[in-house]
Amino acid sequence: IERKKKKNKQHQPNYFVSLPITNPKITGSIQAVQDAIIQKDQRLSKAMVRSGSLHVTMLVMHLSSEEEISIAVGALSDSKVFVDNLLKGKRVDLSFQGIDHFRNQVGFVNLAENDHTTLLKEIAETMKMIFQEKGIMTGEERAFKPHLTFMKLSKSTELRKQVKKIDSSLYEDFKNHYFGDEILHRFDLCSMLKKKQPNGYYYCESSIVFGEKQAAEPDDAELVSLSKRLVENAVLKAVQQYLEETQNKSRQTDGSPAKTEEAASGSKNESDNDNS
């Protein structure tokens, strides 16, 4: 029995591919549900998932060495080309609506069934195949059911001794609540065991990003263009300053036609030399 327990522990999932939830409307609505539940049963505060940790799990796996982590990072990177082909440039809006549970142990927000959710399921299947081809076995054999977990009894051993089931009446008011849409923009390879980031999100080994580049991030062409404009402005400013200084010198000379002509000729020569 001890040997069996040890073997099971060695193969327990410790990494997963995450679709992070970043829409403030969704995270804020979930916070409201969590607060309402805690008001009714204070003990369940230990079961709540922090807003920074909210995500949809695409795949789970066990990675037992740095080499396997490196292979998984490569598999995630390879997935980008296949996912891009599935997306064909389309934007994927994932709509979160309604609350459900697994065996009254886990509370989660549902994804509304539509073409976008079907596409997400296709992406999950494609990624699973790519990881398995690399020798990374990915968790459960049952069908992929995308969901957004916001509370689970397994977060606290102490809580599980006190509460055997989460009473669904605690969130009855939000049973069909619309939480908001999340635009698919990123997948992360995350560790379940390594220390989380300061914002509460998981330790991330690698990421792949989809969709348009953020406006705040200029590309190489924009940076080159900006550099050229700065150089041109600096040159123009220097030329203007030089011309002003030359004209001032001309005004300071004796106003006779000969001298003025001579000064102008000198300025022209200086200008020609400078241009040369």
N, C-alpha and C positions, 0 to 999 in steps of 0.2 A: 504493500500500500504506500509506504514511504517513497519507494522508488518510482511508483506511478505518479505520485504528487510532484516529485522533483522533475520528472519528465514533462508533465503538463506545464509546470512553471517555466521550464526552459523554452517552451513553444508558445507561451502566452504572447499576444500582440503587444509590442512596445513602440511601434511606429505606425503612422497612418498618413494618408493623403487627405488634406483638408481643403475645403472651400470656405475661406473666411467670410464672416458676415460683418459688413462695415457700414451698412445703411443705418444712420441714427434713428430713423423712424422705427425700424425693426427692433433695434436694441432698446430703445426707449419704451416701446410697447411691451416688450418682454419684461423689462424692469417693473413696469406697472403691475403685470400679472404676478410676478414674484412677490412684490410688496403686499398685494391683496391676499395672497396665500399665507404669507408669514403672519399677517395680522390675525388670521384665523387659527393658525397653528405655528407658534414661535419655533418649535423644534425643527421645522423644515427649513429654517434659514441655513442649516448645514448642508442641505441637499441642493442648494441653488448654484447654478453655473454662472460665473462672473461674466459680465457683458463683453469683456475683452477676449474671453475664451470661446465665444459663440461661433459655431462652424457647422458645416455639413460634412460628414465623413464619407469620402469616396471609396477608400480601400483601407484595410488594416493588414498588418504584417508583423512578423517577428524577424528582427535583424540582430544577429548575435555577434557581429564583429565590425570593425571599421571597413573591412573589405566589402562586406555585404551592404553597409550603408552607402559606400561609394558606387556599388552596382545599382542600388535603388535610386540614387541621385541621377545616374546615367539613364535609367529607365524613365524617370520623370521627364528628363530633358528630351528623350526620344519621343515621348508622348505628344509634345507640343506640335510637331508636324502633322500627326494624325488628327489631333483635336482641331487644328486650324483647317484641315480638309473637311472635317465634319461641320464646322461652323460656317465655312464659305463666306466669311466676312460678316455674317449675321450677328446681331446683338442678342444675347440670351437674357431674358428677364425672368427671374425665378420669383413666383408669387407665393407668399407665405400666408396661409389662412387656416384657422381652426386649430384646436388642441386635441391631442390624443395621447395614449399611453401604451407602454409595453408591460403587461402583467401587473399593473398598478405599482411598478417599481421605478419606472422612468416616465417623465412627462416631456412631451415634445410638441413643436409646432409643425403642422403638415405643410407640404408643398402642394399647391393646387395642381390638379392633373390637367395638363395642356401640352401643346407641341414642344414647348420649351423644356418641360420636365421630361418628356420622352427623349429629347435630344441629350439631356443630362444623363439619362440612363444609358444611352448609347455610348457616351463619352466614358462612363464608368466601366462598361464592358470592354471597350477598346483598351483603356489603361490597364485593366486587369490582365488582358492577354499579353500586353507588352511586358509587364512585370513578370508574368509567369514564364515567358520566353527567355527572360534573363535569369531564370532560376529562383525568383523571389515568389514564394507561395503567399497568396493574399487571402487569408482569413476564411470567412464563412462561405459555404456553398449555396446558401439560400439566396433568393433573388434580392437584388439591390433595392432598398426602400429609402430614398432620400428623406431625411427629416432633420429638424433643428432641436436638439435636446436643450432644455433649460433647467431641468432638475432631475436628480437621480439619487436614490437612497444609498447606492454604493459609494458615494462620495465620503461617507462617514460610517466607520464600523460601529461606533457608539450609537449612532442614529438607527442603524439597522436592528439593533437590539431593542430599541424603544418603539420603532414604527415598522410594522410588517408590510403595510400597504398604504399608498397615498390615496386618500379619499377624493374621488373625481368631483364631488360636489364643491370642493374648495376652489375650483376654477370653472365652475358651471357658467358664470357670467361671461366668460371669454371663449366658450365652446366653439363659436363660429366667427370669432373676431378676425378682422383683416389686419395683418401686422405690417404689410408693406412688400415692396419688390427689391430684390438684390440683383444687380447686373453682374453676370459672370465676368470676372476680370483676372482671377489668379487661382492657382493651385499651389499648395505648400506641402513639402514632405516634413512632417513634424514628429518630434519625440514625445511619448507619453510620460517619460520618466525624468528627462533632463529639466533643469530649472527653467521655469517660465520667464518670459520677458516682463519688464516692468509694467506694461499695460495689461498684463494678464494672459496674453496670447502665448501659445506654445513655443518651445525652442524649435527653430526652423532650420533644417539642413540645406534646403534648396527650394526654389520657386520657379514657376513658369507663368508668364503674364500674357493676357489676351487683350484684344480691343485696341483702341486708339491710345497713343502716347498722351500722357498728361500735358496740358498746355504749359505748365510751369517748367517742363523739362525740354529745353531747346536741343535740337539735334545738331550734328556736326556742321551741316550746311548753314544753319542759322548762326552758329558761333563764328564761322569763317566770315559770313556777311557782316556781322556785328563788328568784328576786328577791322575789316576793310573800312567800314564807315568811320570808326574811331580814328584810324590813321589818316584818312582823307580830311576829316575835320581838323585834326592837329596840323596838317600841312597848310590847309587854307588859312588857319588862324595865324600861323607863322609868317605866311606871305603877306597877309593884311598888315600885320605888325611892322614888317620890314618896309612896306610901301609908306605907311604913316610916318615912320622915322625918317625916311628919305625925303618926304615932302616937307617935314618940319625943318630939316637941314637946309632945304632950298629956300624956305621963307626967311631963314636967319641970315642969308647972304645979302650983299648989297643989291638993291632992286634994279641995277642997270641991265639993259637988254643983253649985252655981251656976257655979263657974269651969270645972268639967269639962264641964258642959252647954254653956257659952259657947264653950269650946275646940272641942268637937265640932261646934257650930254653925258656928264659924269655919272648921274643916277642911272641912265640907261645902260652905260657900260657895266656899272656895278651889278645891275639887274641881270644883264646878259651873262656876266661872269657867274653870278649866283645860279642862274638857270642851267648854265653849262655844268 
